[in-house]
């Protein structure tokens, strides 16, 4: 029986090649894109879930400052985790992870390395997390502060095929570290990444060994630089947990009255924020919806074409019923036809997915591997295919098996039976989705354009930057040599990247500060020509002069003045850390972090011995010569370090790399969704022209023009697209308004966006329909009237 079903289904597919190709193309493209997106979504959700303790691990974070300046810090102090372990029942263990910023160069023999990602952590790192040591003593990974654990790739890079255990690596300061363990490379879906892992005792040695004020790593609550993870007992009660943490903090540092503690489960760290902000989950949800929309659009194509062509198969179904076929048998016959078509589409889709994974990884900046032995992959594939098959097959099979034989043979099945209204609804739904995607493409593009064109408050054009390292004592000599190069206009120095300052401090005071008030200032140490170098605008007061007195002078940005409520700030008192000084100027606000956040309070200060970055403004001409001059100076003072530099334009673009990828992927997916919609519309237009062949012939004989015939066939479809525009507009506005909320500085979604999206949809629909409409309009009416 099933052999006969299959044979009949194959014959029907071959007989109707045109519609079979459209259906297979739509389904295979839809399945391919849907699978690629869902593999990306699965990869995003998989972060940190491979740890067996993941359900019971949380990451501590802090809320700091007061009032409008209050913000989230994803790092904490070093002591809080250890104190929680000792004083709060149910906290089983703690791990602290911070960056190793002590060294920039590592040597073994004649090999020199400087690109390693280095972290410092506690020994419990290897028991709480599943980063298991495969060589070395797992129970004692760090025998002393001069131990280091390497990943497999790093060990191979340093030592080749030699056994790394016991080997000694030295730094630029001649500090030596013995390799005491090797772990597998960190999984790509881990938020914790590194190449070299150093013991937390190194921090104690470097930061506190010479302290005379009694501070140590277990009581210093002034340094927020640690990612703190707690392993909790299953069923741990969080009631009063935040209050206990805060009380412990205040017991050591009572002046931190603005401190608050929040946390995230480990498996949410990658996509969520502890302050309920969007850490990436919005993009994941958006692409999940897009995957579903594309699959639904592909299903709608199949359902539309199947139900539309049901009239052409009415006599076939009726004859089958007359000779004894039951409705169940007919239902199975049509399900078999759909299944056969799906098998072909699935094979094509899996081949395409396998072929496109490398390209997709490049575009999405992922390293997804299509491993068919991974049950997660099969779960996605089978759920996607099963869902799509059920949606697209059940209704057409029920419809086709329900014809009444006598009426069908007499040609008395009316248009309502063939569910023309239902097909119209599906076309509207299909184009509603497409218009939403078109709108999203326009809005994302305009927002990215806005970011790139918005005035930042400083000039980043033709500026390259590099770290100073050993240049700090030779600033004027370096500057003088660089300015001899004709392609270099100016040189300036600072201790931070102007694209993203990074540091903040609440250790400040000013006249008018209220009791308990904390304002976090973003400090940057600059030299006297930094402000004119970047063409910043001083709106009050003056600039640094290079005099010794500059060390007690400060320049604030507008936001700092407003947040601190300082009237007539020039000449007013300000304390930054332990330095009491005077405000000498106010600079116009400028963007020194991502536009996802509001401009924060910033303060410029001047301490010439503590610069770390050098900025070189070129003329834009003969840039290679300017880079060569910079390299020459670099080699003069940093001979052992590889020369590294970057242009501010590139650094700025990296801030929005995720948005750029989102925009590109959105464009691709929207284009594919529109293409699939057009395939279905093309098929429906062909079917409409086919069933109205005689009508078109009669109209032409009676004098109808080609244009009037095209209008006749296109009119109904354009009406459906216009209905889709009306429905899609408010939905698209809501969706994109939600997306834009992640940006503090954003475009307004004007009516023109929806007008352009709607117009594009109409144009696309007209172009799609026109081919079949023109073909039908130009056909010989004599042949049309002879058509049965």
Secondary structure, DSSP 8 states (H G I E B T S, - for coil): -HHHHHHHHHHHHHHTHHHHHHHHHHHHHHHHHHHHHHHHHHHHHTTTTTSTTGGGEEEEEEEES-GGG-EEES-B-SHHHHHHHHHSTTEEEEEEEEE--S-S-EEETTEEE----EEEE-TTHHHHSS--EEEE-GGGS-SSTTEEEEEHHHHHHHHTTS--TT-EEEETT--EEEEEEEE----TT-S---SEEEETHHHHHHHHTT-SSS--TTT--S---BEEEEEE-TT---TTHHHHHHHHHHHH-TT-TT-EEEEEEGGGTTTB-TTS-BSSHHHHHHHHHHHHHHHHHHHHHHHHHHHHTTGGGHHHHHHHHHTT--HHHHHHHHHHHHHHHHHHHHHHHHHHHHHHHHHHHHHHT------TT-HHHHHHHHHHHHHHHHHHHHHHHHHHTT--HHHHHTT---TTTTTHHHHHHHHHHHHHHHHHHHHHHHHHHHHHHHHHHS--SS--TTEEEEE-GGGGGGHHHHHHHHHTSTTEEEEEEESSBTTB----B--EEETT--TT----BEEEEB-TTHHHHTT--EEEE----SSGGGGGEEEEEHHHHHHTT-SS-TT-EEEETTEEEEEEEEE-----S-TTS----EEEE--GGG--EEEEEE-SSSHHHHHHHHHHHHHHH-TTS----EEHHHHHHHHTHHHHHHHHHHHHHHHHHHHHHHHHHHHHHHHHHHHTHHHHHHHHHTT--HHHHHHHHHHHHHHHHHHHHHHHHHHHHHHHHHHHTT-SS-----HHHHHHHHHHHHHHHHHHHHHHHHHHHHS-HHHHHH--
